[in-house]
Amino acid sequence: MDVYLTRPRLPLPVMRLAKGGPFASVSGPRLMQAGRFLTATEPRAAAAALARAMLPGGLWRGRRQAPGHDVVLGAFISDDEAAWIGARIAAAPPDFILIDTIFRAGLLDQPALRGLPSVVLTHDLFHRRHAALKMAGYRVEPRVLTRLDEAALLDRAGTIVAIQSEEAAFLRDMCPERPVVTVPMPAAAHPRPQGVRRDPDRLVFVGSDTLPNLDGLRWFFEAIWPGLRAARPQIALDLAGDCGHAIGRVPPGVRRLGRVVDLAPALHGAALAIAPLRTGSGLKVKLLDYARHGLWTVATNEARTGLASDSRPPIFVADQPATFGATILAALAQKPIEADALAFISRHYAAAQVFAPLTDLLVA
């Protein structure tokens, strides 16, 4: 498989690819590959990679935030980028073209790609996320993104892949002439090792520095956390990922773990996970990470959207501050069964089961 990156966000100006990886090559208009090494060739991209590696998360977020908007949903592929990739595909036409999101679907306008089987991986319904963020008062880039805009981009594809079944139904309605298959993220159960104990007073949240995560955490800290601490003074919360640094000051009892190589110690050591998200769409992969480590989650309805339908999902749903906090306290007292969370993952998110529709499509 050849991978083309239009706007690479390398962890360093030069990075080493894993030995024996799945990709025959990785390249892009701003990249150069030499053996197993990738180099950012554009000075701005190299400087951005260095800044990401060296600056604290909150400071880096502030530096990369462009004026005029609060959140960027994605950057559309440029004509130059599309032409660069199209010329290389024309030189060695592939069996299939897999395109990541509507923001790169414009690549399919390249003459060299016409007639080649193509699949757009949606991850999300971006016009719905755009509308939700605008209604919440945020300035969003792109400034305009309607259902018709998204449908027009998706209609370029031979096949559309949805990340969850509800969005698959929306996509079929938006693009009735295009086949739509559902392929969620796979997840493998990772049971807690013997001898590792959960802290009965510890919560955990995993998230990047995206606006939905930060908005949800601010709401949680302002409206829920003080009441939790008053009712259970020993309660604590771990923040894993860039969200911890990007959120700024955190209240007492909250610990920032930052980026971690392995989430298992944090997830196996907590008693409960939280997902206090108020905007977003797609599938919240963090909920799969929690469940595959045996953790139950207290989540808003917004956060649980997209999870597989099941008679006993490992989720407690609460949308209001009082009920969210009370649900956390009740769940900690209840000590929900880890095996139920692991079984949920095995029932719905095993890799062979998840990828079967896409595999059938690619080998047909």
C-alpha positions in Angstrom: 0.0 0.0 0.0 1.3 3.5 -0.9 0.3 6.3 1.4 0.1 10.0 0.3 -0.1 12.6 3.0 -1.3 16.1 2.0 -0.6 17.9 5.3 1.7 15.7 7.4 2.0 16.3 11.1 5.2 14.5 11.9 6.2 14.1 15.6 9.7 15.4 14.5 11.1 17.0 11.4 12.6 13.6 10.6 10.9 10.4 11.8 11.7 6.7 11.4 9.0 4.3 10.2 8.5 1.0 12.0 10.4 -1.9 10.5 8.2 -4.3 8.6 5.3 -1.8 8.5 2.3 -2.2 6.1 3.2 0.6 3.7 5.2 0.2 0.5 5.9 4.0 0.6 4.8 7.1 2.4 5.1 10.4 0.5 3.5 13.7 -0.1 4.0 17.2 -1.4 5.8 18.2 1.8 7.6 14.9 2.5 10.6 12.9 1.3 11.1 9.2 2.1 14.6 7.7 2.2 14.5 4.1 3.3 12.6 4.0 6.6 13.1 7.7 7.2 10.5 10.5 6.5 11.6 14.1 6.3 9.4 17.2 6.3 10.8 19.1 3.3 8.8 22.3 3.7 10.5 24.6 6.3 7.1 25.6 7.9 6.1 21.9 8.2 9.5 21.1 9.8 9.3 24.0 12.2 5.7 22.9 13.2 6.9 19.4 13.9 9.8 20.7 16.1 7.4 23.0 17.9 4.9 20.2 18.6 7.8 18.1 20.1 9.3 20.9 22.3 6.5 23.2 23.3 4.0 22.4 26.1 0.6 21.3 24.7 -1.3 24.4 25.7 1.3 26.7 24.3 1.6 24.8 21.0 -2.2 24.8 20.7 -2.2 28.6 21.1 0.6 29.0 18.5 -1.2 26.9 15.8 -4.6 28.4 16.4 -5.2 30.7 13.4 -7.1 33.9 13.9 -10.8 34.1 13.1 -12.0 30.7 14.3 -12.0 28.5 17.3 -11.9 25.1 15.6 -10.8 23.7 12.3 -12.8 20.7 11.1 -10.4 20.0 8.2 -8.4 21.6 5.4 -9.6 20.8 1.8 -6.9 19.4 -0.5 -5.5 22.1 -2.8 -5.3 21.9 -6.6 -1.5 21.6 -6.4 -1.6 18.8 -3.8 -4.2 16.9 -5.9 -2.2 17.3 -9.0 1.0 16.1 -7.3 -0.7 12.9 -6.0 -2.6 12.4 -9.2 0.6 12.4 -11.3 2.1 9.7 -9.1 -1.0 7.6 -9.2 -1.2 7.9 -12.9 2.4 6.5 -13.2 1.4 3.3 -11.3 -2.4 2.9 -11.1 -3.5 1.1 -8.0 -6.3 -1.5 -7.6 -8.2 0.8 -5.2 -7.9 4.4 -3.9 -8.8 4.9 -0.2 -9.4 8.6 0.6 -9.5 9.9 4.2 -12.6 12.1 4.7 -14.4 14.6 2.5 -11.5 17.1 2.8 -9.5 15.0 0.3 -12.3 13.8 -1.9 -11.4 16.6 -4.4 -8.5 14.4 -5.4 -11.1 12.3 -7.4 -11.5 15.2 -9.8 -8.0 14.4 -11.2 -8.3 13.0 -14.8 -5.8 10.2 -14.0 -8.1 8.8 -11.3 -11.3 8.6 -13.3 -12.5 5.0 -13.6 -10.4 3.7 -10.8 -12.3 2.1 -7.9 -12.4 4.6 -5.0 -13.6 4.6 -1.4 -14.0 7.6 0.9 -13.7 6.9 4.6 -16.0 9.4 6.3 -15.2 9.1 10.0 -17.9 11.7 10.7 -20.8 13.7 9.2 -18.9 16.9 9.1 -21.9 19.1 8.2 -23.7 18.0 11.4 -20.6 18.6 13.5 -20.2 22.0 11.9 -23.8 22.9 12.7 -23.5 21.7 16.3 -20.4 23.8 16.9 -21.9 26.9 15.3 -25.0 26.5 17.5 -22.8 26.3 20.6 -21.3 29.7 19.6 -17.9 28.6 18.2 -16.3 30.0 15.1 -15.7 27.1 12.7 -13.4 26.7 9.7 -14.5 26.1 7.0 -17.0 28.9 7.6 -19.7 27.2 5.5 -20.3 23.4 5.2 -23.8 22.3 4.4 -25.4 18.9 3.8 -25.4 19.6 0.1 -21.7 20.5 0.2 -20.8 17.2 1.9 -23.1 15.2 -0.4 -21.4 16.7 -3.5 -18.0 15.8 -2.2 -19.0 12.2 -1.3 -20.7 11.7 -4.7 -17.3 11.7 -6.3 -16.6 8.3 -4.6 -17.3 4.9 -5.9 -18.1 3.7 -2.3 -18.7 5.5 1.0 -17.6 4.0 4.3 -19.4 5.1 7.5 -17.9 4.7 10.9 -21.3 3.8 12.6 -24.7 2.5 11.5 -26.7 5.7 12.2 -24.4 7.8 10.0 -24.6 5.1 7.3 -28.3 5.6 7.1 -27.8 9.4 6.8 -25.2 8.8 4.1 -27.5 6.6 2.1 -30.1 9.3 2.2 -27.6 12.0 1.2 -26.0 9.9 -1.6 -28.7 7.5 -2.8 -26.7 6.4 -5.9 -23.6 5.4 -3.9 -23.1 2.2 -2.0 -22.5 2.7 1.7 -20.8 0.2 4.1 -20.3 0.5 7.8 -16.8 -0.1 9.2 -16.3 1.1 12.8 -13.0 1.1 14.6 -11.8 -2.3 15.7 -10.9 -3.0 19.3 -9.4 -6.0 21.1 -10.1 -6.8 24.7 -7.2 -6.1 27.0 -8.2 -7.5 30.5 -6.6 -6.2 33.6 -3.6 -8.3 34.7 -3.7 -10.2 37.9 -2.1 -8.2 40.7 -3.1 -4.8 39.2 -5.7 -3.2 41.4 -8.2 -0.4 40.5 -8.2 2.7 42.6 -11.8 2.9 43.8 -11.7 6.7 43.9 -10.0 7.3 40.5 -11.6 8.5 37.3 -9.9 8.8 33.9 -10.5 10.8 30.7 -8.5 10.2 27.5 -8.5 12.9 24.8 -6.6 15.1 22.4 -6.7 18.9 22.5 -9.7 19.2 20.1 -12.4 21.6 21.0 -15.1 19.0 21.8 -12.8 17.5 24.4 -11.9 20.8 25.9 -15.5 22.1 25.9 -16.6 18.9 27.7 -13.9 19.1 30.3 -14.6 22.8 31.1 -18.3 21.9 31.6 -17.3 19.0 33.8 -14.9 21.1 35.9 -17.3 24.0 36.3 -20.6 22.2 36.8 -19.9 18.7 38.1 -16.4 18.4 39.7 -17.1 20.7 42.8 -20.1 18.7 43.8 -18.2 15.4 43.3 -15.4 16.6 45.5 -17.8 17.8 48.2 -19.6 14.4 48.2 -16.4 12.3 48.0 -13.3 14.4 48.9 -10.8 11.7 47.9 -12.1 11.4 44.4 -9.4 12.0 41.7 -9.2 12.3 37.9 -6.4 11.5 35.5 -6.3 13.3 32.1 -4.4 11.3 29.5 -3.4 13.0 26.2 -2.9 16.6 25.0 -6.2 17.7 26.6 -4.6 18.0 30.0 -2.1 20.7 28.9 -4.4 22.4 26.5 -7.2 22.9 29.1 -5.0 25.3 31.2 -5.5 25.4 34.9 -7.1 22.3 36.4 -8.9 22.0 39.8 -7.6 20.2 42.8 -7.7 16.4 42.5 -7.0 16.4 38.7 -3.7 15.0 37.4 -2.3 15.5 33.9 -0.6 12.5 32.5 0.0 14.0 29.1 0.8 11.7 26.2 1.6 8.2 27.3 3.1 5.3 25.3 0.7 2.8 26.8 -2.8 3.7 28.1 -3.2 0.4 29.9 -1.7 1.4 33.3 -4.0 4.4 33.5 -7.1 2.6 32.3 -6.5 -0.5 34.4 -5.8 1.6 37.5 -9.0 3.6 37.3 -12.4 2.6 38.6 -14.5 4.5 36.1 -14.1 6.6 32.9 -15.9 9.7 32.0 -17.0 11.2 28.6 -18.7 14.6 29.3 -18.9 15.6 25.6 -21.5 18.1 24.5 -20.7 18.3 20.7 -19.4 15.9 18.1 -20.5 13.1 15.8 -19.0 9.9 14.4 -17.8 7.3 16.9 -16.0 8.3 20.2 -13.1 5.9 20.0 -12.2 6.7 23.6 -15.3 4.7 24.7 -13.9 1.6 22.9 -10.6 2.1 24.6 -12.2 2.3 28.0 -14.4 -0.8 27.5 -11.6 -2.9 26.0 -9.7 -2.3 29.3 -12.7 -3.4 31.3 -13.8 0.1 32.2 -17.4 1.4 32.3 -18.0 5.0 31.4 -20.4 7.7 32.6 -21.2 9.6 29.3 -23.5 12.1 27.8 -25.9 11.0 25.1 -23.7 12.9 22.7 -20.7 10.9 23.6 -22.3 7.5 23.4 -23.7 8.2 19.9 -22.5 5.6 17.4 -21.8 2.8 19.7 -23.1 -0.6 18.7 -26.7 -1.4 19.7 -26.6 -3.7 22.7 -28.9 -4.7 25.5 -26.1 -4.0 28.1 -23.5 -1.5 26.8 -20.9 -0.6 29.4 -22.2 3.0 29.6 -24.1 5.0 32.2 -25.8 7.9 30.4 -26.3 11.3 32.1 -26.7 14.7 30.5 -27.3 17.2 33.3 -24.7 18.2 35.9 -26.6 16.9 38.9 -27.4 13.5 37.2 -23.9 13.2 35.8 -22.3 13.6 39.2 -24.8 11.4 40.9 -24.3 8.7 38.3 -20.6 8.7 38.9 -21.1 8.3 42.7 -23.6 5.5 42.1 -21.4 3.7 39.6 -18.4 3.9 42.0 -20.5 2.3 44.7 -21.9 -0.3 42.4 -18.5 -1.5 41.0 -19.8 -2.5 37.6 -18.5 -5.8 36.2 -15.4 -5.6 34.1 -16.2 -8.8 32.2 -19.4 -7.2 30.8 -17.3 -4.3 29.2 -14.8 -6.8 27.7 -17.7 -9.0 26.3 -19.2 -5.9 24.7 -16.0 -5.3 22.8 -15.7 -8.9 21.7 -19.3 -9.0 20.5 -19.1 -5.9 18.3 -15.6 -4.8 17.6 -13.4 -7.8 16.8 -11.2 -6.9 13.8 -12.4 -9.7 11.5 -16.0 -8.7 12.1 -15.4 -5.0 11.7 -13.4 -5.2 8.5 -15.5 -7.9 6.8 -17.6 -5.4 4.7 -14.6 -3.5 3.5 -12.6 -6.7 2.8 -15.5 -8.1 0.8 -15.6 -4.9 -1.2 -11.9 -4.8 -1.9 -11.5 -8.4 -3.0 -14.7 -8.7 -4.9 
